[in-house]
């Protein structure tokens, strides 16, 4: 019995071994079949679980004015996206979406019917609009929370601020110039997704939070900017002009208080942006300055001791230079007048005589001292480079016309910064539009310093010219800029534009540049209006009234009390 039991156990062990071997053989065969025969199907299944790297955009920093008022900020927005591969009725969905998005049914259908995995239908819509789209329950259309750029004051300072493109990068203005400061640092999220592309949060691999951008604080005062825009638009329409600019500087610091342009645009609606209205005419547009350049010529003449304010000139309305007749704006002249009176009435002939006496080398020496040989570097993109004839190519006719502001091309900012050296007692300060960089919590990271660029004239010469310009505003061509009760120093300018290489007799840039209140001006302001059409085209007719209206606002806004008599307090000897 014992032998038979052992034999039974032995057969049972053999059968177990045979069965185990068969099962293992089956498993091995199955594994081979899976690895070889179903390799492709497994690869496809594995590939359906993908690792995705998602970029998380940072909140863009604010742009604020000198008082902290927000001019540009990020607000909650939504992105409308689609997965066209899962859309079975693209035409129906295109019709539904066209009621809410700024695209035609044809445009939307072209995107929804292309069977791609992913498409952005609209980069930035309001949460309210996104909610309405969500309620449509469209297959393959989703709403993703993002941020969008908003400009609370619409067209205010639009050329300064610029705008942000579809890639959330600055495309113009401060948004472009200081994009690195404003943009912050994007975050990232690395996840695995299921075959439908949905994140599998339990398989999250890495998360890096985005870092918000810093705030750019401008020197602009939005209240003054708004007033300047209002009166500039009024002046341009009154003169039937093409465009124009107003530049206001703090005379002592070089801070740009206002830089208004018209026409402008609304950066909240990029459909209003054109190649023309996004131009910053204050820093990107070159024009012959005309008579607002005459204070620079005067500075050279007085500094070199070649003339005094009382030097006499005989004017007849024109001058023959190298056989070429160059006309004064007044065809009959004024007879014998002083240099001071020549500046008051803006005699071109007087400044032809001065320039010819100076010579090209001396005049260009002072052009360089007044920093008119390079861009203003005020902190805005597209700052135009001044254009001058090379000094060794200047002939007497060129020199005569340069003396009264023709034959060169400068920006409004160039001229304001240069003439401000006279307002600031001979010290030229760098104009700047960024006041400070602030952290998202408001801490000052960097403050723009006051930078002295040069000392083109002495205090004594600067004050002589201030007095001469004060008489211009009181008894000369600048009378329309007067604000009763305040002492103003200024200079009109009516420059003939260069069209196709020739001086035009019908197209002008009309300007008024003034500083106030004298004798210690707080601000200097240039109003420049391009291509007035009709009877009004001189600087005193077109730009001086605009200057007056804005100055009235500034005196009231800054609480500057009147302290002069009915004649504006400007009498010979009243200004040191």
Residue pairs with C-beta under 8 A, 6 or more apart in sequence:
34 42
48 194
48 195
49 192
49 193
49 194
49 195
49 200
50 192
50 193
50 197
51 190
51 191
51 192
51 193
51 205
52 190
52 191
52 192
52 193
52 197
52 199
53 188
53 189
53 190
54 188
54 189
54 190
54 191
55 186
55 187
55 188
56 186
56 187
56 188
56 189
56 208
56 209
56 210
57 146
57 147
57 168
57 186
57 210
58 183
58 184
58 185
58 186
58 187
58 210
58 211
58 212
58 213
59 74
59 147
59 184
59 210
59 212
59 213
59 440
60 74
60 147
60 149
60 164
60 168
60 182
60 183
60 184
60 212
60 213
61 181
61 182
61 183
61 184
61 212
61 213
61 214
61 215
61 216
61 440
62 70
62 71
62 72
62 73
62 74
62 215
62 216
63 70
63 71
63 72
63 73
63 161
63 174
63 175
63 182
63 215
63 216
63 217
63 218
64 70
64 71
64 215
64 216
64 217
64 218
64 438
65 71
65 217
65 218
65 220
65 221
65 222
65 225
66 217
66 218
66 219
66 220
66 221
66 255
66 257
66 435
67 221
67 222
68 217
69 222
70 152
71 151
71 152
71 153
71 156
71 157
71 161
71 218
71 220
71 222
72 149
72 150
72 151
72 161
72 174
72 175
72 267
73 149
73 150
73 152
74 147
74 148
74 149
74 150
75 147
75 148
75 149
75 150
76 127
76 145
76 147
76 148
77 124
77 125
77 126
77 127
77 145
77 146
77 147
77 148
78 124
78 125
78 126
78 127
78 129
78 130
78 143
78 144
78 145
78 146
79 120
79 122
79 123
79 124
79 125
79 143
79 144
79 145
79 146
80 97
80 101
80 120
80 121
80 122
80 125
80 130
80 133
80 141
80 142
80 143
80 144
81 118
81 119
81 120
81 121
81 141
81 142
81 143
81 144
82 111
82 112
82 118
82 119
82 121
82 140
82 141
82 142
83 117
83 118
83 119
83 140
83 142
83 197
84 90
84 111
84 112
84 113
84 114
84 115
84 116
84 117
84 119
84 140
85 115
85 116
85 117
85 140
86 139
86 140
87 93
87 112
87 113
87 138
87 139
87 140
87 141
88 139
89 139
90 109
90 112
90 113
91 105
91 109
91 113
93 108
93 112
93 138
93 139
93 140
93 141
94 105
94 106
94 108
94 109
94 112
95 105
96 136
96 138
97 103
97 108
97 121
97 133
97 136
97 138
97 141
98 104
98 105
98 108
100 125
100 129
100 132
100 133
101 108
101 121
101 122
101 125
102 122
103 121
103 122
108 121
111 119
111 121
112 119
112 140
117 197
121 141
123 146
123 148
123 166
124 146
124 148
124 149
125 133
130 143
133 141
133 143
134 143
149 163
149 164
149 175
149 267
150 268
151 158
151 161
151 266
151 267
151 268
153 222
153 226
154 266
154 268
155 229
155 264
155 265
155 266
156 222
156 225
156 226
156 229
157 220
157 222
157 225
157 259
157 260
158 173
158 261
158 264
158 265
158 266
158 267
158 278
159 172
159 173
159 259
159 261
159 264
159 278
159 279
159 280
159 281
159 282
160 173
160 174
160 218
160 220
160 259
160 280
160 380
160 433
161 173
161 174
161 175
161 267
162 170
162 171
162 172
162 173
162 174
162 175
162 176
162 177
162 267
162 278
162 381
163 170
163 171
163 172
163 173
163 175
163 267
163 270
163 273
163 278
164 170
164 171
164 175
164 267
165 171
168 183
169 179
169 183
170 176
170 177
170 178
170 179
170 182
170 183
172 278
172 381
173 280
173 380
173 381
174 182
174 216
174 218
174 379
174 380
174 433
174 434
175 182
176 381
177 379
177 380
177 381
178 216
178 434
181 213
181 214
181 216
181 437
182 213
182 214
182 216
183 213
184 210
184 211
184 212
184 213
184 214
185 210
185 211
186 210
187 207
187 208
187 209
187 210
187 211
188 206
188 207
188 208
189 204
189 206
189 207
189 208
190 204
190 205
190 206
190 207
191 199
191 200
191 201
191 203
191 204
191 205
192 199
192 200
192 203
192 205
193 199
193 200
194 200
212 440
213 440
214 437
214 438
214 439
214 440
214 445
215 437
215 438
215 439
215 440
215 442
216 434
216 437
216 438
217 434
217 435
217 436
217 437
217 438
218 256
218 433
218 434
218 435
219 250
219 255
219 256
219 257
219 432
219 433
219 434
219 435
219 448
220 256
220 257
220 258
220 259
220 433
221 257
221 258
223 557
224 248
224 257
224 258
224 553
224 554
224 557
225 258
225 259
225 260
227 258
227 550
227 553
227 557
228 246
228 248
228 258
228 260
228 550
229 246
229 260
229 261
229 262
229 264
231 246
231 546
231 549
231 550
232 244
232 245
232 246
232 260
232 261
232 262
232 527
232 529
232 546
233 262
234 546
234 549
235 241
235 244
235 527
235 529
235 542
235 543
235 545
235 546
236 242
236 243
236 244
236 262
236 529
238 536
238 542
238 545
239 510
239 529
239 532
239 533
239 534
239 536
239 537
239 541
239 542
240 532
240 533
240 534
241 510
241 529
241 530
241 531
241 532
241 533
241 542
242 530
242 531
243 261
243 262
243 263
243 276
243 279
243 281
243 529
243 530
243 531
244 261
244 262
244 281
244 527
244 528
244 529
244 530
245 259
245 260
245 261
245 262
245 280
245 281
245 282
245 285
245 412
245 526
245 527
245 528
246 258
246 259
246 260
246 282
246 525
246 526
246 527
246 528
246 546
246 550
247 256
247 258
247 259
247 282
247 412
247 413
247 416
247 525
247 526
247 528
248 256
248 257
248 258
248 259
248 523
248 524
248 525
248 550
248 554
249 255
249 256
249 257
249 416
249 417
249 420
249 431
249 523
249 524
249 525
250 257
250 522
250 523
251 420
251 423
251 424
251 515
251 521
251 522
251 523
251 524
252 424
252 429
252 522
253 429
253 450
254 417
254 420
254 429
254 430
254 431
254 432
254 450
254 451
255 431
255 432
255 435
256 378
256 431
256 432
256 433
257 523
259 280
259 282
259 283
259 413
259 433
261 279
261 280
261 281
261 282
263 276
263 277
264 277
265 272
265 273
265 274
265 277
265 278
266 272
267 273
279 285
280 380
280 382
281 412
281 528
281 530
282 411
282 412
282 413
283 376
283 378
283 380
283 382
283 383
283 384
283 411
283 412
283 413
284 382
284 383
284 384
284 411
285 384
285 411
285 412
285 530
286 384
286 386
286 387
286 409
286 410
286 411
287 409
287 410
287 411
287 412
287 495
287 497
287 509
287 528
287 530
288 405
288 406
288 407
288 408
288 409
288 410
288 495
288 496
288 497
288 498
288 509
289 405
289 408
289 410
289 414
289 415
289 493
289 495
289 509
289 511
290 404
290 405
290 406
290 493
290 494
290 495
290 496
290 509
290 511
290 539
291 346
291 348
291 404
291 405
291 491
291 492
291 493
291 494
291 495
291 539
292 405
292 415
292 419
292 491
292 492
292 493
292 511
292 512
292 513
292 526
292 539
293 404
293 405
293 408
293 410
293 415
293 493
294 343
294 346
294 351
294 403
294 404
294 405
294 491
295 343
295 419
295 422
295 465
295 469
295 491
296 366
296 367
296 370
296 372
296 418
296 419
297 351
297 354
297 355
297 358
297 363
297 403
297 404
298 339
298 343
298 354
298 465
298 468
299 366
299 370
299 422
299 456
299 457
299 461
299 462
299 465
300 354
300 358
300 362
300 363
300 365
300 366
301 307
301 339
301 354
301 357
301 358
302 308
302 309
302 457
302 461
302 464
302 465
303 366
303 457
303 458
303 461
304 358
304 362
306 354
306 357
306 358
307 339
307 354
307 357
308 339
309 338
309 339
309 340
309 464
309 467
309 468
310 338
310 339
310 340
311 338
311 339
312 336
312 337
312 338
313 336
313 337
313 338
313 339
313 342
313 347
313 349
313 350
313 353
314 335
314 336
315 328
315 330
315 333
315 334
315 335
315 336
315 337
315 342
315 347
315 349
315 350
316 332
316 333
316 349
317 327
317 328
317 330
317 331
317 332
317 333
317 349
318 325
318 326
318 327
318 328
318 331
318 333
318 349
319 325
319 326
319 328
319 349
319 352
319 353
319 400
320 326
321 352
321 356
321 396
321 397
321 400
322 395
322 396
322 397
324 397
326 348
326 352
326 397
326 400
326 401
327 348
328 347
328 348
328 349
329 346
329 348
329 494
330 345
330 347
333 347
333 349
334 341
334 345
334 347
337 345
337 347
337 350
339 350
339 354
339 468
340 468
340 471
341 347
342 350
342 351
343 350
343 468
343 469
343 471
343 472
343 476
343 491
344 468
344 471
344 472
344 475
344 476
344 477
345 476
345 477
346 472
346 476
346 477
346 491
346 492
348 404
351 403
351 404
352 400
352 401
352 403
352 404
354 403
355 363
355 399
355 400
355 402
355 403
355 404
356 396
356 399
356 400
356 403
358 403
359 399
360 391
360 394
360 398
360 399
361 391
363 399
363 402
363 403
364 388
364 391
364 394
366 456
367 373
367 388
369 454
369 456
369 457
370 418
370 421
370 428
370 454
370 456
371 414
371 417
371 418
371 428
371 453
371 454
372 386
372 388
372 410
372 414
372 418
373 386
373 388
374 385
374 386
375 383
375 384
375 385
375 386
375 414
376 383
376 411
376 413
376 414
376 417
376 431
377 383
377 430
378 413
378 417
378 430
378 431
378 432
378 433
379 432
379 433
379 434
379 448
380 433
383 411
383 413
384 411
386 408
386 409
386 410
386 411
386 414
387 408
387 409
387 410
388 408
389 398
389 402
389 407
389 408
394 402
398 407
401 407
402 408
405 493
405 495
406 495
406 496
406 503
409 498
412 511
412 526
412 528
413 431
415 513
415 526
416 431
416 513
416 524
416 525
416 526
417 428
417 429
417 430
417 431
418 428
419 491
419 513
419 515
419 524
419 526
420 428
420 429
420 431
420 515
420 524
421 427
421 428
421 454
421 455
421 456
421 457
421 462
422 457
422 462
422 465
422 466
422 469
422 515
423 462
423 466
423 489
423 515
423 521
423 524
424 462
425 459
425 462
425 463
426 455
426 456
426 457
426 458
426 459
426 461
426 462
427 452
427 455
428 452
428 453
428 454
428 455
428 456
429 450
429 451
429 452
429 453
430 450
430 451
430 452
430 453
432 448
432 451
434 448
435 447
435 448
436 444
436 445
436 446
436 447
436 448
437 444
437 445
437 446
437 447
438 444
438 445
439 445
457 465
463 519
463 575
463 576
466 489
466 515
466 518
466 519
466 575
467 489
467 575
467 576
469 489
469 490
469 491
469 515
470 487
470 488
470 489
470 518
470 570
470 574
470 575
471 570
471 572
472 478
472 489
472 490
472 491
472 492
473 479
473 481
473 482
473 488
473 489
473 490
473 514
473 568
473 570
474 482
474 488
474 567
474 568
474 570
475 570
476 492
477 492
477 538
477 539
477 540
478 488
478 490
478 491
478 492
478 512
478 514
478 540
478 544
479 540
479 544
480 540
480 541
480 544
480 545
480 548
481 488
481 490
481 512
481 514
481 540
481 544
481 545
481 547
481 548
481 551
482 488
482 548
482 568
483 516
483 548
483 551
483 552
483 555
483 568
484 562
484 566
484 568
485 562
485 563
485 564
485 568
486 516
486 517
486 551
486 555
486 560
486 562
486 563
486 564
486 568
486 569
487 516
487 517
487 518
487 519
487 564
487 568
487 569
487 570
487 574
487 575
488 514
488 515
488 516
488 517
488 518
488 551
488 568
488 570
489 514
489 515
489 516
489 518
489 521
489 575
490 512
490 513
490 514
490 515
490 544
490 547
491 512
491 513
491 514
492 511
492 512
492 538
492 539
492 540
492 543
492 544
493 509
493 510
493 511
493 512
493 513
493 528
493 539
494 508
494 509
494 510
494 511
494 537
494 538
494 539
495 508
495 509
495 510
495 511
496 503
496 504
496 505
496 507
496 508
497 503
497 504
497 507
497 508
497 509
497 531
498 504
499 507
507 531
508 531
508 532
508 537
509 528
509 529
509 530
509 531
510 528
510 529
510 532
510 537
510 538
510 539
510 541
510 542
510 543
511 526
511 527
511 528
511 529
511 539
511 543
512 526
512 527
512 539
512 540
512 543
512 544
512 546
512 547
513 524
513 525
513 526
513 527
514 524
514 525
514 547
514 551
515 521
515 523
515 524
515 525
516 522
516 523
516 551
516 555
517 555
517 560
517 563
518 570
518 575
519 575
519 576
522 558
522 560
523 554
525 547
525 550
525 551
525 554
527 543
527 544
527 546
527 547
527 550
528 543
529 542
529 543
529 546
532 542
536 542
554 560
555 562
563 569
564 570
